[in-house]
Every structure is written in C-alpha cells, then in structure tokens.
Amino acid sequence: MATFISVPLKKSSEVDLVKPLSKFVTSTYPPGEEQTEYLRAVEELNKLRKSALGRPLDKHESSLEILLRYYDQLCAIEPKFPFTELCLTFTWKDAFDKGSLFGGSVKLGDGAFAHIKDTVLSALNREPTMDISPETVGTLSQIMLSQAQEVFVLKATADKMKDAIVAKLANQAADYYGDAFKQCQYKENLPKEVLPVLAAKHCMMQATAELHQSALANQKKKFGEEIARLQHATELVKTVASRYDEYVNMKDLSDKISRSLTAAKKDNDFIYHDRVPEVKDLEHIGKASLVKTTGIQTPLSQKFTDLFEKMVPMAVQQSVSAANSRKSDTVNRLIGSMREATNLCNGVLASLNLPAALEDLSGDAVPQSILEKSRAVVQQGGLQSIEQLIKDLPELLQRNREILDESLKMLDDEETTDNELRGKFNQRWNRTPSGDLYKPLRAEGNNFRNILDKAVQADQVVKERYTAHCEMIALLCKPENELSAAIPSANPAKTLQGSEVVNVLRAQLAQLDEVKREREVLEGEVKSVTFDMTAKFLTALAQDGAINEEALTTSELDSRYGSHTQRVQQNLRRQEELLSQIQVSHQEFSALKQSNSEANNREEVLKKLASAHDSYIEISSNIKEGTKFYNDLTEILLKFQNKCSDIVFARKTERDELLKYLQQSIAREPSAPSFNVPSYQSNTPAPASGGPNPAPRTAKPQPPARPPPPSVTPQAASTSAPVSTPVAPSSANPPPVAPPSQAQGPPYPTYQGYPGYYQMPMAYNPYAYGQFNMQYMPYQAQGQAGYPGAPPAQQPYPYPQQPPQQQPYYPQQ
C-alpha cells in the first residue's frame, strides 16, 4: 500500500453555542413558530459540533461526512448571525504542537490549505499558529498536490496505460515532491517523518518514470538507453532503501526494476551490443500534470440540509432594519405634519375664542364647547394623571442611566485589567487590546448618553408648559356651576343671533372640522400601510452580491406613500385657506360686538380655557410618549448591557486561557543562562557503584604519591548542571541534566483578579430580572503561589432579560 502523508485534525475546546445564539434568536424574532424552529436548530447545531469535534473520529467515510456537514453548516450560518457581536471564542490547538492556542474556525475539504491561506488567515485577529501560517499551509498544499498526482500515477499503472503516459505522470509527480521537499526543509513545526517521506517519494516517482521510459526505449529499439534508465532507476531505489526504508516500501518497485535491468543487460550483451549512454546524455522525460488546487465550493456534503434555511442573511436583516427605519421616518414625517397643522389650527381658533364666541352670544351661560372640553379633561384624569406621569419621569430616567453606567463600567473594569496585564507581559500579551475591541460599544454607549440628555431637555419643556397652564386646567376640572361662577358675565348691547356674519363663521368652522376629520382618517391610513422588503433584498443579494438598500427602499416608499403624501399636502393647503377666511370673518364679527371691559374679560377667560384644554391634550400626549420612550429605551439598554456582559465574559475566558498558557510557557523557560564549568574547577568525586564510567582524559603528570583525579569527558565538563547534582545509573551516554529545584528567573507577574459583579441599586429590585454571576477562578500551577482571588462573593448582579422585540422603537422627542 502506498504511503501518504496526512494532516492531524486540530483539537478544539468545548464551546457553548446554545446560549449566545439563542439569545440572538429571542431578541431578533418575536415569540412564535419561527422563533421556536430557530431555537431547535441552535440545539441541533450544538449537537453537530460535539459530534464533529467532541469525540475521536474513526478513519471512515462516515466520520468525514460528519466533518463536512459541520463545515457546510458553518458556512451556511456565517452570514446569518453577527458572530463578532456574539463574542463566541473558538479555541484551537496547533495540529503539530501540543499547547499552542489560536482563535479561528475549522476549514476542511479538497483545496482546504489554499482556502486557508487565501481566505481564512485574513479573518484572524491575531497571529496564526504555525500549522496554519501562510508558509505551512502553502507547503501542505504542495504536498497534497504531489500526492494527488501520485494517485494518477498509481491509477494509470493499474489500468496498464501506455508507458509514455505513465512516465510523464510520474516525472511530474517527482517534480511536485521535489518542490514540496524544498519547502519543508526549514519547517521545524512539521512532523519529523514528513521530510524523509517526501525525499523518498521524489526518488520513487523518478524511478517509476525511468522504468516506464526504459520500456518506451525498448519499443524504439534503443536498448542502450533502456539499460541506462534502468541503471539510474536502480540507483534511485537503492538510495531510498538505504536512507528511507523505514518510511516507504520499495520492494515491489525495486524487484520490477531489477528484473527489467537483468533482462535488458542479457539481451544487449548477447544480441544487440548497443552502447549504454551516460545518464546526463539521456533525453529529458516529458511531464503531464492532471491535478491543480481547486476552490472550495459548498456544500461539500451531498446530504447537507441547512438547519437555518428560513433565516435570512445578516445583510438582509440589516437592510430590512434600515428599510423599516426609513419607513418610520416617512410615517412620522407625514403624521407629524398633520398633527402640527392640527395644533396650529387649535391655536388660531383659541386666540379668536372660536367657536366659544359664537356660542356665548347671551353673555352669561358657559359655552357648550367649553363644557365639552371640561368633560374631556376630567375623563382623561385631569391634573392628577399628569402630575403622576410627570412624577414618574425622573425615576424612569434614573433607571436608564444606571443601566448605561453599569454597562460602561463593566467595559472600563475589563479594559483596565487588560491594560495592566499588557504592561506586565508586554509582547507576550498578544491579544487584541480591549480599548480597540470596545470602540463600537463605547460609541453606542455615547449615543445612548446623548439620547438621554435630549430626553431630559424635552422633559423640561413639557414641565414648563404644564406650569404655564395648570391653573386653567384645574378650572376646567371643576363642576359646571363652579366653572360658570369663575367665568365673568357680560350683557351684549344688541343681539347677533341670526346675523349673516355669524352664519358665515359657523359654516367656515364646520368646513374646518371636516378638514380635521379628514386628517384623522389619513393618519389611520398612513399607519396601516405594511410591506416587507425581505424578498426584494434577497433577490438583489443573489443577483448582485450586494444590496443597494437606499435605492430599493426609496422606490418602494414612493410607490406606497406617494398618494398619501399628495392628499396630506392638499389637506394642509385647504386648512390654510379656511383659516385665512375665518380670520377675516372674525374681524367683521368683532366689529359688530359691543366692546366693553366686562365682555373683554369674559372673552379672555374663555380663550384661556380653550387654550388650557388644547395644552392638556398635548402635554398628556407628550408625557405618555416620554414614558413609553423611557420604557422602550430600558429594553434597548438591557440588550446593550447583555451585549457588554457577554463580551466581558468572553474576554475573561480568553484572558484566563492566555494566562494559563503564559504561565506554562514561563515555567518551561530555563531559570538562568547556561554556562560551561572550566575543567580545572571540576572536583566532582568519583561516581558511586552502578553509575556511568567516565571517559579518560588527558591530564598533567602528578607526583607518584598521589593517585590521578577521576577524569571526565569534555561533554560532561561542559554541562550546565550544578556539580552536586546526582546522576542516574547508565552504562552509555551521560544522563540529561535535571533542572534546578527552584526557578531563578524573574517571578511570574501576579494578577490581581477580575473584579466581581455587585448587586444593582435597590431601584432595580422590583424588576427581578434574574441573575448572572461570573467569578474569577485563577489558575495555579504546582509549586507556585496562587493569584489573589476575586472580591468576596456578594449578591449577584440582576441582569434583566428584555422582552422579545423584533424592531426596537425610539420615540421622537
């Protein structure tokens, strides 16, 4: 059987995929059948990884199928989950070296090493281990290419193809093996048997090429060339047999060449007498390559089924989110313009005391419109409801600030620890600095801080507006008799009942009410428009490889909201015309009324009452929006807090592994530089019985009365071990030197431990959001003092679990 070089599988540490992926699913998809399906798929993915990496695999097709399925699934979900935000750390050991660590992902397949070199290495955030360094994977790729060419040589030989074809294939394989041998000469991390196997294969393929080319020479009656090539092949197989016999089996090939050479010599000696040329004078054998590195095309497994087939890629998810944001902006713009027009209309009518002025022609009764406004205010809770909402705002604000502060504090504490360890270990602390890794999170935190600052300003505006109108709002909340007593009375000098100007004003106000009702219908229609851009984004991604979200979304919004925009604009223009007409008619109406101080006082109070009603409605709406804003922001900040805690926990795990690795590395380092003990200082007594016999050495003649000192070999004289170190019994070479009993080098830097999480302030207790406790478990090597532990255990920090929400909503202040 042919000998082929295989690359051992990389060993990985256990990774829990369920928690971070499930958290992403529950926070992105609402509860329902779709979320349940994805959560079940997460469990299956975790089982698949354990099957592929958590147990030894047999060298069988079924084991390869498991690896291929896992690789295919990784490729399928890579664009669907934000792995950089999920803080998943995959730890892999060097396939050729026990103890090295590196974070990355497994890549297996045909052409895998070229794929690693061209694709995977660019995605790593640290130096790769030696087994997947660019030089190593390039060499491994060349080895696999050589072995693939050899397979064609074996297949062509077994199929008894023409000697000319086999010779060219074998000669090409010899070249490939020669190139691989040159690349491996300085790769100390590869297994020691790789280099001799490559050298042997180079000679074997060259000998095979010469064997088949000799048969071709025999066919062309070139018997001398036949013998020369067979002699060269014999020399090659003898070289392999003498140097690399333990790595490859040359018997079959050697016997075949030997038989052919014996027969060729016999025929030439007795029949042809053809001159045997020198090897250097022989014509070069042609070459034929049937192999090349091929790109990896997924899926590699024919039985692969994507567990997350219905989940759209992250690019589509992000585009959908951006499209929804643009849709919200369009809806808010249309609704905002209509509400602003309504507020303007109410303000103008209140300043004109309309329609109360038309209802107050008697001068002593409470106008019907004022009574309706009073009932509306009382039904909505009056002053008490607004005061309670205003009282709750600071508490909601403080809760959000504390969540944000605690989230950023976690980042600050971990970054401080990382910087301290980086200062102690210098270049050895070769992971990504926390300051660089946390930049996106800190930018997000600053954005939340700015949002809270703007919310505080908006709260202050609402409070000032409430203070300005609270007196009249309180008057509207009184019973009708008290309200009537508080309004001054006035007896008009003449009646305006039935006058033309009054009828015109009433008709214009009725038209204005119709315009306002039309806006309410329009607002409902605008809110009810729904559409999903997922299908269009998926099509664009499949066709173009990218998504022009802005162009696609803008086009869709124009088609969906174009008619509504036109109707809103027409409505606003109609209101503007009616308000102009009402102001002209009101001037005529005011000129007909008798002007006196009592009438003016009464009209002023009625105006204030109407304005107080409008302000109450607006203030109540603003405070409710503010309350909803703070509650929605709490959910968003809790997600941000969880994201911070996840990445801090992942960094802590990575830090502990790196500390352990560095500690082991430092423990393996020599405690002091080695030095040679001069021979004249060596006063080592003769070894006890059973120890190694020292080799004689040349010594200066000593007086006869003194015996010669025990001699030692130069090798023993140059040892770096202390002279008092005992040696183990041996009859041949001196034993290896034992290390010093105590390290003499610099002490290992102490690590002060990771700060624990502490209980949230009492303001958080009513929410009872569950717990998440991370304790630092310091690594302690044998014979070395342990590191200071974490602070004493306290109540764990209650991390809230946000309710599922597909699209977070930021209310506009």
N, C-alpha and C positions, 0 to 999 in steps of 0.2 A: 504494500500500500504506500502511496506517495506521502511524503511528509510535508504538511502545510503549517504555516505559522498562523496562529490565532491570537486575537487580542482579548485579554480577560475583561469581563464585564466590570464596570465601575460599581463600587459599593456606595450605597446611599443610606443616610439616616432616615428614621421614620418621620414623616410629615403628615400633620393632620389637615387634610383638605376640607373636611366637613364644616368646621366652624367658620372659616373666613368666606368660603363660597356660599354657604347657607345664609350667612349674614348679608351678603351682597344680594342674593335672590330675594330675601324677605324685605329688604329695603328698596328694591327696584320694582318688584312685581307685586300687585295687590293680592290679598288672600283669595284663593280660588283654585280651580283645577290646574291652571297654568303654573302657579307657584308650587303646588303640590307635586306636579310632574318634575319640575326642575330640582326640587329638594330630593326627590327619589333618585334622580340622575346623579346628584352630587354623591349620594351614598354609594351608588354603583361605581362611580369613578374612583372613589377611595378604595373600594374593594379591588378594582382592576389594578391600581398601583401596588397594592400589597401583594397581589398575585404575581406581578411582574418583577418586583424588587424586594419584596419582604421575605422571600424564601429561596433556597437554592433551586436552580432550574436544571433539568436534565438536558443533555445534548440530543435534542429530538425536535422534529418539526413542530410538535405541539407547543414546546417551550418558545420557539421562535415566533409562533403565531401570537402568543400572549404578549411578547415584547412589541411586535408590530402593531397589534391592536392598541396598546397603551400609547405608542408613539403617534399613531393616527389620531387618537382621541386628544392628545396634547395639541397637535397641530390644528384640530378642529375647534377647540375651545380657546386657543390663544387669542383670536380676535374678538372673543365674546365676553371675556372677563378682564377687568382692569387689574392685572396681576401686580403692576407696580404700586398700586394703591392698596392692594390687599395685604401687602407685606408678607408674602409667602417666601420663606427661605429654604431653598433646596441645597442640601449639603452633600457633596460627592467627594469620595476619596480618589486619589490618584490610582489608576488601574495598575501601575507598575511599582507603586511605592506605598507602603503602609504608613499612614499617619498624616498625609497632606490633606488639606481641606480646600474646597472651592465651591462657590455657589453657581449653579447653572442648571441646565436641563439636559436630559438624555437624548441622544440622537443616534439612531441605529438604522442601517439599510445598506443597500448597494450604493457605492459612491459616497458613503457616510463621511469619510475623512475629508474629502474635498468639500463636502457640505459644511462640516465643522469649521474648516479653515476659512471658507468664503462667507459664511452666514452667521454661525453661532458665536465666534470669537468677538465679533463686533458688538454683540449684545451684552457681553460680560461687563460688570462694573469693577473688576479687579483683574490682577494678573492671573492668567490661567495656570492650572497645574501642568507639569511637564508632559503628561500623557496627551494633552490636547493643545500644547503650544503649537504655533504655526509650523515650526521646523519638524516637530514629531509627527503631526498629522500629515504633513507633506511626505515624510518618509514612509509612514504606514500606508498612505495611498499608493505610493510607488510599489511597495511590497505586494499589496493586493492586486495591483495591475499585473505584476510579474506572475503571480500565482494564477491569475485568470488566464494569461497567455499559456502557462504550462498546462492548464486543463485542456486547452485546444490541442496542444501537442499530444497529450495522452489520448484524447478522443480521435485525432487523426491517425495515430498509430494503431489504436484498437480497430478502427474502421478500415485499416490497410489502404490508406490513401497513398497517392504517388509519393515516391521518395523525395522528389524535388519540393513538393509542398511541405512535407514534414520537416525537411531540412531548413526551409525558410522560417517556418513557425518556431522551430527550436532555436535557431540562431537569434530570432527576435526576442525570445524569452530569455536567452543568455544575456543579451544586452540589457533588458529590463532588470534582471537580477544584479548585473554589474552596477547599474546606476543606483539601485537600492542599497547595495553593499557600500558604495562610496558615501551615500548619505548617512548610513548607520555608523560609520567609523567613529564619529565623535558624539554619539548619543549615549551618554552614560546611564540614562534612566531606563533604557530598554533592557529586557531580559538578556542574560549573557549568552543564551543559545541562539539568539537571532542572527548575530554576525556570522558564526560558522555555518549555519544552515544556508544563509544567502550565498556565502562563498562556495559551498558545496553545490547548491543548485545552479550557480553560474557555470561551474565546471561540468556538471551533469548535462545541462542543456546544450552546452558547446560540444560535448562528446556525442550527444544524440544527433546534433546537426552534422557533425563529421561522419558519423556512422551512415546516415541516410545519404549524405552527399557522396560517400565512397561507393554506395550501391549505384548511384547515378553514374559515377565514373566508370564502373564496371560495365554498365549498359552501353556506354560510349566507347568501350574498348580501351579506356585509359587506365591500364592495370597498375602502372607505377603510381599514378595519382591516388588510386584506390588504396594501395598499401600505405602511402604517406599519410592519408587522412585517418586510416585505422590506427597507425602508429601514434599519431597525435591524440586520437581519442583514448588510446591505451594509457598514454602518459597522464591525461586528464583524470581518468578514473583511478589510476594509481595514486595521484595526488589526493583525491578525495578519500580513498581508502586509508591512506597513511595519516591524514590530518583530521578528517571529519567522520570517521567510520561510526562513531557513537551517535551521530545525529541523523544520518541517512543510510538507507540500504542500497548498496550499489551492486549487489551480487548478480541480479538478472542482466543489467546493462553490461556489467563487466564480462560476464560469460558470453554474451552475444557478440561483443566486440572481439573477444579473444578467439572465438570460433571463426568469425569472419576473417580476422587477420591471418590465422593459421592456414585457412583455405586459400586466401589470396596469395600468400607467400609461396605456398606449394605449387599453385598453378603458374605463378610467374617464374619460379625457379626452374620448373620442368618444361614449361611450354612457351611462355611469351617473352621472357627475359627483357621486360620493359624497365627502363631506368626509373628509379624512385626519386622524385624531386624533393628538394627541401621544403619544409612547411611554409617558410616565408615566401616561397615562389608559387604557392598554390593560389588559384583564383579565389577571391572572396565569395563566401556564400551569401546569397540574397536574403532579404528579410521580408516578412509578411506579418503585419500586426492585425489581429482580429479583436482587440479589446481597446476600450477607452473609458475614462471616468464619465459616468452618467449622472445627471442631476436627479435628485430625489423627487419623485412625483407621488404625492399622497392621493388616496390611501394606499399603503403598502400591503395591507391585508385585504384579501378578497372577501373576507367575512365581516368587514368593519361596518358598524352602524353607529352613527353619531348619537350619543346619549342626549345631546342638547340640540337636536336637529331643528327644533322650532325656535330656538333662541337666536335672535338676530345679532350680528357682529356689533362690537362696541362703536365702530364708526357710524353704523346706522343708528344705534341707540343715542349717540351724541348728537347726530343730525336731527333725529326726532325731537330730542330735548330742545335743541336750538330752534327748530321749527315751531314747537309749542310756545317757546318764549316769544318768537315773532308774532305768533297768533295772539298771545295775551296782550302784547303791546298794541296790536291793531284793535282788539276789542276794547282795551282800556282807553285808547285814544278816541274811539267813536263814542263810547259811553260817557267818557269824561267831558267831551264837547257838549253832549246833550244835557248832562247834569249841570254843567257850568251855565248853559243857556237857561235852564230852569231856575237856578239861583239868581241869575241876572233878572229874569222876569219877575220873580217874587220880590226882589229888592226894589225894582222900579214901582211895582204896584203898592208895596208898603210905604214907599216915600210919598205916593199920591193918595194914601189912605183909601185905596180901592181894593175890593168892592164895598168896604165898610161905609164909605162916604155916601154911596147910593142907597144903602140900607138904613142910614141914620138921618133920614130927612125929617123925622119927628123931633129929634134932638134930645130925647130923654131915655129911650129904651136902648138895651145893649144890642148892637147889630148882630144879625144871625151868623155872619161869617166869623165874628169874634167868638160867639158861643161855640161854634163848631171847632174852632182852633183850641178853645179851652178844653173841650171834651177830648180832643186828640192828645193833648199834652197829658191829661190825667190818665187816660187809658194806657199810655206808654210808661207810666210810673212817676211822672213829674220830676221834681227836684231830687227826690230820694234816690231814684235809679241812676241819675247822672252822677250824683255825689259818690255813690258806692263804686261806680265804674272808675271814676277819677281816683278814688282812694286805692283801688287795686293796681293801678298802673305802676307805681313805684316798686311794688313787690314783684310784679312780673318782670320789670326791667332789671331789678337786682338779681333775680334768679338767672336770667340770661347772662348777665355779666359774670356771675360766679362760675357758671359752666364754662364760659370762654376763658376766664382767668385760670381755672384749674387745668383746662386742656393745654394752654400755652405753658403753664408751669411744668407739666409733665415733659414737654419738649425741652424746656430750659434745663431741668434737672438732668435728663439723659445726655444732653449736649455738654453740660459741664463735666459729667463723668467721663464722657468720651474724650474731651479735650485734656483732662488730667491724665488719662491713660496714654493718650498720644504723646504727651510731654514726657512720660516716664519711659515708654518703649521706643519712641522716635520712629525710625523707618519700619520697625517690625510691626507696628500697629497699622497694617496696610489695608484697612477697610475704608469705605467711603466716609468722609467726615460727616458728623451729624448736622453741622451747620449747612453743608451743601444739600444734604438729603431733605432737610426740613424747610427749605426755601418756599416751595409751593404751599406747604401747610401754614407757614407764617404769613404769606401773602393772603391766604384765605382768612386767617385769623384777623389780620388788619382790616380786611374788607368787612368782616362782621363787626369789628370795633367801630368803623365809620358808620355802618348802618345803625348801630345803637345810638351813636352820637346824634345822627339826624332824627332818629325817633324821639330822643329827648327834646330836641327843638320843636318837633311837631306837637309833643305833649304840652309844651309850654304855651304854644299858640292857642290850643284848644282851651286850656285853663283860663287864659286871659279873655277869650271870647265868652266863656261861661261867666266869669266875674262881671263882665260888662252887662250881661242880660239876665242875671239871676233874679234881680228884683222883679222885673216884669214877668219872668217865667213863674215866679212864686205867686204873682197876682192872677195869672191865668189858671193856676191850680185851685183857686178859691171857688166857693159855691156861687151860683148866679146872682143871688141877692147882694153878696159882698162885692162881687165884681161890678155890679151895676152901681153900687154906692161909691166905688172908687173912681168911676168914670165921671168927669164933670158933665153937667147937663147944659143945654143951650136951646133957647126957643127961637127958631128962624123967623125973620120978619115976614117972609112970604113963603108960600109953599112952592116946591119944584116938582111936585107929583105930576106925572104925565107930560112934562116938558120934553121937547124934541131932543135936547142935548143929553138928557138922562137916558132916553131910549137908545140914542146912538152909542153912548158909553156902554150900556148893558149889552148891546149887540156885539160891540167890539170885544168886550170881556168874554162873551160866550165863544167867539171865534178863537180867542187866545187860549181858553180852556181846551178847545178842540185840538189846537196845536200841541198843547202839553200832553193830552191823552195819546195823540199820535206818537209822541216821543216815547211814552211808556211802552207802547206796542213795539216800536222799533228796537228799544233796548232789549226786550224779551227775544225778538227775532235774532238780534246780533249774538246774544248769549247762547242761543240754541244751535248755532251753526257748529257742526262737528265734521272732521275729516282726519284721515290717517295717512301720513306720508311714508309709512314704512315700505310699502310695495314699490313706490317710485324710487326711494333711496336704494333699495336692494337691487333694482334694475340698473340704476346708474352705477352702482358699485361693481356689478357683474360685467357691464359693458365697458366702462371706462377705467375701472380700478380705483376710482376716487368719486367723491360726492361733492358736487357744487351746491351745497345746501342753500345758500342765499338765493341763487337764481331760481332753483326749483320751488323754494318756499314762497318767494315773492310772486312768482307766476300763479301759484295756487291761491294765495291770499287775494290777488287781484280778481281772480275768477269767482271766488267765494263771497267776497265782501264788496265788490265793485258797486253793485246795485244799492246795497245798504248805505255806502258812503254817499252816493248821489242823493238818496232820499233824506239822509241826515242834513246835508247841505241845503236842500230845498226847504226843509222844515225850519232851519235856523234863519234863512232869508225871510220866510213868511212871518216868523215871530218878530224880526227886526222891523218889518213894515207895520205890523199891528201895534207895536209899542210906540212907534212914531205917531200913528193915528190917535192912539189913546192919549198921549201927552197933549196933543192939540185939542182934543175934545175936552180933556180935563181942565185946560186953561179957560175954555168957554164956560164950563160948569162952575169953576171957582169964581168967575166974574159975576155970575148970576146969584151966588150965595151972599148973604149979608155977612160982612166982616165985622166981628166984634171979639173982644178978648175971651169971652166965655166959649164961643164957637171955636176959636183958635186953640184954646187949652184942651177942649174935648177932642178936637181932631188930632192934636199932638199925642194925647194918651192912646187913642185908637191906633195911630201909626206905630207907637212903641209896642203895643200889644201884638199887632200883626207881625212886626219885626221879631219880637221875642219868640213867637211860635216858630217862625222860619229858622231862627238861630237854634232853638231847642232841637228841631228835627236834624239840623246839620251837625250840631255838637254831639247829639246822641249817636248819629251815624258814624262820626269820626272816632268817638271813643270806642264804639263796638269794633270798628275796623282796627283801631290800635290794639285792643285786647286780642283780637284774632291774629294780628301781626305778631305780637309777642308770643302767643301760644304756638303759632306755626314756626317762629324762629327758634323756640325752645326745641322742637323736634329736629330742626336742621342742626342746631348746635350740639344736640345729643349725638347725632350721626358724626359730626366733626369730632366730638370728644371720643367716640368709639374708634374713629379712624386714628386719632392720636394715640390712644391707649394700645391699639393693635400694633402700630409701627414701633412704639416704645417697647412693647413686649417682644416683638421680633428682634429689635436691636439688642435687647438684653440677652435673648437666647444666643444671638450671633456673637455677642461680646463674651459670654461665658465660654463658648466653644473656642473662640480665639485665645482667651486667657488660658484655657486648658492646654491648647496646642503650644502656646509660647512657653508655658511653664515646663512642659515636657521637653521642648527644644533646649531651653536653658539648662535643664537638668542633664541633658546629654552632652553639653559642651564641656571641654576639658576645664578643670578648675584652675590650672596655671599653665603657662607655656612650658613645653618640654625642653629639656636641656641634656647635654651629654656630661657624664661624670668622667673626669680625667682618670686614666688608668692608675696613675700613681697614688690617687686618693682612694682607690678601691681596696678596703681592708675587710672585704666580705669573708667570714670564716668558711671553712670547708663545709659543703652541704652534708646533711645527715644521711644515714644509710637509706637507700631507696631513692635518692634524688638523682638528678641528671649529672653525669660525669662531665666536668668542664673540659673543654678542649685545651691542649697545651699551647703555650705562648712563649715567645722569645723573651728571656729575662736576663738581666745583667748577672754575672757570676757573683755568688755570695760566699762568704767565708765558710770553710768546711764545717765549722762548729754549729752553723745554723742551717736548718733544712730550708729548702726553697719554698716560697709562699705559693699557695694554690693559684694556679693560672686560670684565666677566664678567656672566653672567645671575644673577639672585637665586638661581636653583636651584643653580647652580654654587657660589655663595658660601656656601650653607648646607650644603654637603656635609660629611660627616664624615671623608672620606679625608684623609690627610696631604697637604700641599701639594706634596710632592716626588713623589707617585705619578704615573707616566706615564699618559697616556690613550690609548686606541686610536683610530685614524683613524675618523672618521664625518662625515657631511655633514648630519646632522639633530640628534637629541637627544643630550645628553651620555651617554657610556657609563656602565654601572654601576660603582660603586666597588669596587675589589678589596679583599679582606680583608687585614688586617695579615699580615706574613710570619711572625710568631710570636705565639702566644697570650699575651695579657696578663692573663688572668683567673686565678683560683686554680688551682693544679696539680691534676690528677686524682688522687684518693686512691689510694695504692698498695695493692696486695693481696698479702699475704704468701704466698699459695699454699695449696693444700689439703694437709694432712698426708697422707703416703702410708701404705699399709698395710705392716706389718712382719711378719717371719716369726714364726710361733707358737713358743712354747717347745718344747724338744726332746720334751717329754712327748707332743706331738701327732704327732710324725713317724711312729710305727708305723701310724697310720691312713691316711696317704697319700690324702687326700680330694680331690685336685685343687687347682686354683689359680684365683684370681680377682684380677686386678691392675687397679687403677684409678689412672691417672696424671693429674695435673692439667696441662692444656695451656693456659697463659694466653693470653688474646687480646692482640695487639699491633697497635696502629694505626700507620699510616705516619707517620713523623716523631715518634714518641713512644717513650720508653724502655719496654722490656718489664717485666712484673711479675716479682718473684722467683719462681723455679720451685719445684717440689716438692722434698723432700729427695732425696738421691742414691738411685738405684734400689737396692733390696735384694731379698732373696729374697721372692717374693710370699707373701701370707698364705694358707695352705692352708685353704680353706673346705671343710669336709666336706659331702658330699652325703648327706643322710639317706635311708635305705631307704624305699621307699613304704610307707605305712601309712594305713589308712582312718580308724581311730579311735584316737588316742593314749590310752595307758592309764597311769594314775597309781596305782601300788600304794599301798595304805593302810599306814601305819606303825603 
